[in-house]
Amino acid sequence: MSATTSGAPAVADTTVDHTADIAAIEQIIRDTETAYNTNDAELLTSPFTENAAVVNAVGALMTGRETLLAANRAGLQGFLADQYVRYELADITFLRADIAIAHKTARAITADGALIDQDPAMIALYVLVKENGRWWAAARQNTLVPRGE
């Protein structure tokens, strides 16, 4: 008996026009930037599902919307209160018509919007699901980008 193997599949949905989906996911990233820069914990938490899982930039896992909201409130009222960021959506891959992964990059900026970081200081992976016509973040993983020396 001989075993045959085939290549790994490329998983990408092409069954629907994703123009509106892309716009909705771009809005999530814009709202996230606005929330961070205005210390709005509720807006920062708003795209997450009730059972979302988030790993922050220092590796702490938070599970559940209420836990995430509490962490966002503490951070934005504390050590992040005077921090500002510019986010850029790097890519979106639709795995299914209602499931997507996206990456965003982050650069620190001044309060007036001038870049501090020329290169991304962080990259985040989002797992997004479309439920009842709306896109939600089910998971996010933040990873700091090592600085070249």
C-alpha positions in Angstrom: 0.0 0.0 0.0 1.4 3.4 -0.9 0.4 6.6 0.7 -0.1 9.6 -1.5 0.2 13.1 -0.2 -1.1 16.3 -1.6 -0.1 19.9 -1.0 -1.6 21.9 1.8 -4.7 23.8 0.8 -4.8 27.5 0.3 -7.8 28.6 2.3 -9.4 31.8 0.9 -13.1 32.6 0.3 -14.0 33.8 -3.2 -17.7 33.0 -3.0 -18.9 36.5 -2.3 -17.9 40.1 -2.9 -16.0 41.2 0.2 -15.9 45.0 -0.6 -18.4 45.8 2.3 -16.6 43.4 4.6 -13.3 45.0 4.0 -14.8 48.4 4.7 -16.3 47.1 8.0 -13.0 45.6 9.1 -11.1 48.8 8.2 -13.7 50.7 10.4 -12.9 48.4 13.3 -9.2 49.3 13.0 -10.0 53.1 12.7 -12.3 52.9 15.7 -9.6 51.0 17.7 -7.1 53.8 16.8 -9.6 56.5 17.8 -10.4 54.7 21.1 -6.8 54.3 22.0 -5.9 57.9 21.2 -9.0 59.3 23.1 -8.8 56.8 26.1 -12.2 55.4 25.3 -12.3 51.9 26.8 -15.8 51.2 25.7 -15.1 52.0 22.0 -11.9 49.9 22.3 -13.8 46.9 23.6 -16.9 47.4 21.3 -15.8 45.1 18.4 -15.1 42.1 20.6 -17.3 39.0 21.0 -18.6 38.2 24.4 -16.1 35.3 24.7 -13.2 37.0 22.9 -9.6 36.1 23.8 -6.9 38.7 23.7 -3.2 38.4 24.3 -1.7 41.8 25.0 1.8 43.0 24.0 3.4 41.6 27.1 1.9 38.2 26.7 -1.0 38.3 29.2 -4.1 36.4 28.1 -7.5 38.0 28.8 -10.7 36.1 28.1 -14.2 37.5 28.0 -15.5 40.9 27.1 -15.9 42.1 30.7 -12.3 41.2 31.5 -11.1 43.0 28.4 -13.2 46.1 29.2 -11.7 46.2 32.7 -8.2 45.8 31.4 -8.8 48.5 28.7 -10.2 50.9 31.4 -7.2 50.3 33.7 -4.7 50.7 30.9 -6.2 53.8 29.2 -6.7 55.5 32.6 -3.2 54.4 33.7 0.1 53.8 31.9 -1.5 54.3 28.4 -3.3 57.6 29.2 -0.7 59.8 27.5 0.2 57.4 24.7 -0.9 57.7 21.1 -0.8 55.4 18.1 -1.3 55.1 14.4 -2.6 51.8 13.2 -2.4 50.5 9.6 -4.3 47.5 8.3 -1.7 45.4 6.7 -3.8 42.6 5.2 -7.1 40.7 5.4 -7.7 37.1 4.4 -11.2 35.7 4.2 -11.0 32.1 5.2 -14.7 31.6 4.8 -17.4 34.1 3.9 -17.9 34.8 7.6 -14.4 34.3 9.0 -11.3 36.5 8.4 -7.9 37.0 9.7 -6.3 40.5 9.6 -3.0 42.0 10.6 -2.5 45.6 11.7 0.7 47.4 12.5 1.2 50.0 15.1 3.5 53.0 15.4 3.8 55.3 18.3 2.9 59.0 17.6 2.9 62.2 19.4 -0.3 63.8 20.6 -0.4 65.9 17.5 0.1 62.9 15.2 3.8 63.1 14.4 5.5 59.7 14.0 7.8 58.6 16.8 8.3 55.1 15.4 9.4 55.0 11.7 8.9 51.3 11.6 6.1 49.3 13.2 6.6 48.7 16.9 3.9 46.1 17.1 1.8 43.8 14.9 -1.5 42.4 15.8 -3.4 39.4 14.5 -7.2 39.5 14.5 -9.5 36.6 14.1 -12.8 38.1 12.9 -16.2 36.5 12.5 -19.4 37.8 10.8 -22.4 37.3 13.0 -25.9 38.7 12.2 -24.4 40.9 9.5 -21.7 42.5 11.7 -18.0 41.8 11.9 -16.7 41.0 15.4 -13.2 40.3 16.8 -13.1 36.9 18.3 -9.4 37.0 19.1 -6.4 39.3 18.9 -2.8 38.6 19.5 -0.4 41.6 19.9 3.3 41.1 19.3 6.0 43.7 19.9 8.4 44.0 16.9 12.0 43.8 18.1 14.0 47.0 17.3 17.1 46.6 15.2 20.2 47.7 17.0 
